[in-house]
Amino acid sequence: MTTKLDRRPPASAPEAKGFRKAILLVERGTKEAIWDCRMCGQCILHSTGLSCPMRCPKSLRNGPCGGVLQNGNCEVLPDQPCVWVQAWEGSRRLPLWRDHMEHVQKPVDWRLQETSSWENLLTGRDRHAPAGWLAAGEGDRER
Amino acid sequence: MSGLPARSHLHRLLASGQFVVTAELQATDSPDPESVYRLADLLRGSVDAVNCTDNSAAHPHISPLAAGHLLLDRGVEPIVQLACRDRNRLALQADLVGAVALGARNVCLMTGDDVTAGDHPEAKPIYDIDAIHAIQIARIMRDRGIYVSGRRLDRPLPLFIGAVENPFAPPHDFRPMRLGKKVEAGAEFVQTQIVFNLATMRVFMARSGDLGLLDRVFILPSVYVCRSAGAARYLRDMVPGIDVPDSVIARIEGVPSERQADEGIRIALEIVEELREMRGVAGVHLISIKGDESIVRLVEEAGLLPRPGAGFP
């Protein structure tokens, strides 16, 4: 229900029920099993070599931090390979989307956590970004 | 790299093609302004700008905004570092406005060492946004005069925006591309991780050149002035992302301990000389843990004096 005082932004997802809940469960079940998906609700897996960036302890969306160990493991979890080393290698193996590693990804919309990225893709919710971010598109740079 | 008027002393020097020297301030644990003034007095005249670190290695120290303000009190231009580890997008923007209000113009935006690397490993890290987001948000506040939400600032922030990059950490092939993303987001200068491995640095610079980045961003590699073999080993073993070749450690170990500090300066000097010859290197960023005097000595012995400081403030 929307009233004048309802400050919920359009990007916030309503409660998942019925068919939508089924989609959520299928997505979670498959993507968690295959990619250790963290259900951020704004999936960019295809742009990151099929390595989920939300598994990075620093939640980085645009590439590895400077702390990657010389053996390619994570600074925070030294027993595990860096998610972004895997992303880079994975992206080189993909037939498509390899150049996506060069794209600047927008900040995470944390309201979409635990929602279905499939539904958000269809509804366009995952394309929502702060107005200022969108305003800073290409071509208006003062260099 | 910019047709606009320079936004800072550092910007002006870089734009004029001067080989610049920046240094990292040993952030103090003292509420006494004298603790920063003393370092400012030591470094003034030897370097062009000084980085105010942001809880470096995830240990709390004096805030970078406060340290930057105190440096300005003593006529030293600050580079205010801000890390995403401790601040979400609201806090970042608040600090950017605050930094400018206090007189700072240079900022250096980074993800930050994880809390597990510091003395408060039980803390909740933030990581709301990553370094590239932070850089683009700073650019939005500068070029459009708005917060990332779209709300207007009273006036645009005259920031000179910096970033960091680590050519020495895997995945090496992606590092130049990641630098490219930072430039795309708005980074105008970049300070690299500490250089010991010149071969890797050369490849990084060449690849960055292939991507057309050397004309779009000022690159300042970091040089560490090592005071002892123990310090070199600490860097190799305890600081993630640093590549200290065994040959460097062997070389410092090879001299008696009372002369190791001299050998450390000699090694740093050789690295500075090599870097000066590399295309696209716009200056050097000097780091020494608890050894600000050795930075002054290095600048002198490298023939980098006098610094062109007449234009500041």
Interface residues (C-beta under 8 A of the other chain):
Chain A: P57 K58 S59 L60 R61 N62 G63 P64 C65 G66 G67 V68 L69 Q70 N71 G72 E75 V76 C82 W84 V85 W88 E89 M101 E102 H103 V104 Q105 K106 P107 V108 W110 P130 A131 G132 W133 A135 A136 D140 R141 E142 R143
Chain B: M1 S2 G3 L4 C84 R85 R89 M110 T111 D113 D114 T116 A117 P125 Y127 D128 I129 D130 A131 I132 H133 Q136 I137 R139 I140 D143 R144 I146 Y147 V148 S149 G150 R151 V164 E165 N166 A169 P170 P171 D173 F174 M177 R178 G180 K181 E184 A185 G186 Q193 P240 G241 D243
